[in-house]
Amino acid sequence: MSAINPNAEDERETQRIISPFAQTTATVQTAGSKGTVSWPLWIVSSLLALVILGICAYFTYQYLDDPYRTLEPFPIDKYLSDYRSLSGAKFKADLKVSADLGWKAETGRLMVFTVGNDSRPVVVLIPPKLSGIFFTQGQNYQASLEVGEGGLVYADSCEKE
């Protein structure tokens, strides 16, 4: 004996949920259809990528082309305080010509340089194999230096900056 509620059917009709998307339509493209291609965007993107690759290649070449990149900078303070600890070591240095002390054919040219921004002089022996370089006072050079016996500094290679 159950009592049937005559208003139950009316309540079900009023509780219906209506989707907010019921009135919208959607179109779905099939996998085989192609959209419009933006050619100007592809061209600009490709050119930008080429420019970036070119810049990266240039700087990589400049870095790898530096013959002194693996050498440590010449430690002027350490050299002047105790050259023996540096004996046999190779360094890179930015040199500025101070004076020419003379030339001897079988030995080379003895030059006075300042290293980097330091004003203290360092005497460097330029070997005969580098006799094609003409040093003028005030010119800047980049060199590979080796501290030899007795503290004499030898230039293994030298390039004008």
C-alpha positions as CSV (number, residue, x, y, z in Angstrom):
1,M,0.0,0.0,0.0
2,S,1.9,2.7,-1.3
3,A,0.5,6.0,-1.9
4,I,1.3,7.5,-5.3
5,N,2.1,11.1,-5.4
6,P,0.4,12.7,-8.4
7,N,2.9,15.6,-8.3
8,A,5.9,13.3,-8.7
9,E,5.7,13.4,-12.5
10,D,5.5,17.2,-12.4
11,E,8.6,17.3,-10.2
12,R,10.6,15.2,-12.7
13,E,9.8,17.5,-15.5
14,T,10.8,20.6,-13.6
15,Q,14.2,18.9,-12.6
16,R,15.4,18.4,-16.1
17,I,18.9,19.7,-16.7
18,I,19.4,21.7,-19.9
19,S,23.0,21.9,-21.2
20,P,24.3,25.4,-21.8
21,F,25.7,24.0,-25.1
22,A,22.5,22.7,-26.4
23,Q,22.0,25.5,-28.9
24,T,25.6,25.5,-30.3
25,T,26.9,23.7,-33.2
26,A,30.5,22.4,-33.8
27,T,32.3,21.3,-36.9
28,V,35.2,18.8,-36.7
29,Q,37.6,18.5,-39.6
30,T,38.5,15.0,-40.6
31,A,42.1,13.9,-40.4
32,G,42.6,14.1,-44.2
33,S,41.5,17.7,-44.6
34,K,44.2,20.4,-44.7
35,G,43.9,23.8,-43.2
36,T,45.3,27.0,-44.7
37,V,49.1,27.2,-44.7
38,S,50.7,30.4,-43.5
39,W,53.7,30.7,-46.0
40,P,54.9,34.1,-44.8
41,L,55.1,32.8,-41.3
42,W,57.2,29.8,-42.4
43,I,59.5,32.0,-44.5
44,V,60.1,34.5,-41.7
45,S,60.7,31.7,-39.2
46,S,63.1,30.0,-41.5
47,L,65.1,33.2,-42.2
48,L,65.2,33.9,-38.4
49,A,66.5,30.4,-37.7
50,L,69.2,30.8,-40.4
51,V,70.3,34.1,-39.0
52,I,70.6,32.6,-35.5
53,L,72.5,29.6,-36.8
54,G,74.8,31.9,-38.7
55,I,75.6,34.0,-35.6
56,C,76.2,30.9,-33.5
57,A,78.5,29.5,-36.2
58,Y,80.4,32.8,-36.4
59,F,81.1,33.0,-32.7
60,T,81.9,29.3,-32.5
61,Y,84.5,29.7,-35.3
62,Q,86.0,32.8,-33.6
63,Y,86.3,30.9,-30.3
64,L,87.8,27.8,-31.9
65,D,90.1,29.8,-34.1
66,D,91.9,31.4,-31.1
67,P,95.2,29.6,-30.7
68,Y,95.6,31.0,-27.2
69,R,92.2,29.9,-25.8
70,T,93.6,26.9,-23.8
71,L,96.4,28.9,-22.1
72,E,96.1,30.7,-18.8
73,P,96.9,34.4,-18.6
74,F,100.4,35.4,-17.8
75,P,100.6,35.9,-13.9
76,I,102.8,39.0,-13.8
77,D,102.7,39.3,-10.0
78,K,103.7,35.7,-9.5
79,Y,106.4,35.9,-12.1
80,L,108.0,39.0,-10.5
81,S,107.8,37.6,-7.0
82,D,109.2,34.1,-7.8
83,Y,109.7,33.1,-11.4
84,R,111.0,29.6,-10.5
85,S,107.5,28.3,-9.7
86,L,106.5,29.2,-13.3
87,S,109.5,27.7,-15.0
88,G,108.5,25.6,-18.0
89,A,104.9,26.8,-18.0
90,K,103.2,28.4,-21.0
91,F,100.8,31.3,-20.8
92,K,99.0,33.8,-23.1
93,A,99.6,37.5,-22.7
94,D,98.4,40.8,-24.1
95,L,101.7,42.6,-24.6
96,K,102.5,46.3,-25.3
97,V,105.9,47.1,-26.8
98,S,108.0,49.3,-24.5
99,A,111.5,49.0,-25.9
100,D,113.8,47.0,-28.2
101,L,117.0,45.9,-26.5
102,G,118.7,44.4,-29.6
103,W,118.9,41.6,-32.1
104,K,121.3,38.7,-32.5
105,A,120.8,36.5,-35.6
106,E,121.2,33.1,-33.9
107,T,119.5,34.1,-30.6
108,G,116.7,36.4,-31.6
109,R,115.4,39.8,-30.5
110,L,115.2,40.9,-26.9
111,M,112.2,43.1,-26.2
112,V,110.7,44.9,-23.2
113,F,106.9,44.6,-22.9
114,T,104.2,45.5,-20.4
115,V,101.6,42.9,-19.8
116,G,98.0,43.8,-19.9
117,N,97.2,46.9,-17.8
118,D,100.3,46.4,-15.6
119,S,103.0,49.0,-16.2
120,R,105.8,46.9,-14.8
121,P,108.2,45.8,-17.6
122,V,108.9,42.2,-18.6
123,V,111.8,41.2,-20.9
124,V,110.8,38.7,-23.6
125,L,113.1,36.9,-26.0
126,I,111.6,36.8,-29.5
127,P,113.1,33.7,-31.4
128,P,114.5,34.0,-34.9
129,K,111.5,32.1,-36.3
130,L,109.4,35.2,-35.5
131,S,111.9,37.6,-37.2
132,G,109.2,38.7,-39.7
133,I,107.3,40.6,-37.0
134,F,108.3,44.3,-36.8
135,F,107.8,45.7,-33.3
136,T,107.1,49.4,-32.9
137,Q,106.9,51.1,-29.5
138,G,103.3,51.3,-28.3
139,Q,101.9,48.5,-30.5
140,N,99.8,45.7,-28.9
141,Y,100.4,42.0,-29.5
142,Q,98.9,38.7,-28.2
143,A,101.5,36.1,-27.5
144,S,102.1,32.6,-26.2
145,L,104.9,32.9,-23.6
146,E,107.0,30.3,-21.9
147,V,109.1,30.9,-18.7
148,G,112.5,29.4,-19.3
149,E,115.7,28.8,-17.4
150,G,116.8,31.7,-15.2
151,G,113.4,33.3,-15.5
152,L,113.8,34.5,-19.1
153,V,110.5,34.6,-20.9
154,Y,110.4,33.2,-24.5
155,A,107.7,34.0,-27.0
156,D,106.5,30.8,-28.8
157,S,104.2,32.7,-31.1
158,C,103.1,36.3,-31.5
159,E,100.3,38.1,-33.3
160,K,99.5,41.8,-33.7
161,E,96.1,42.8,-32.2
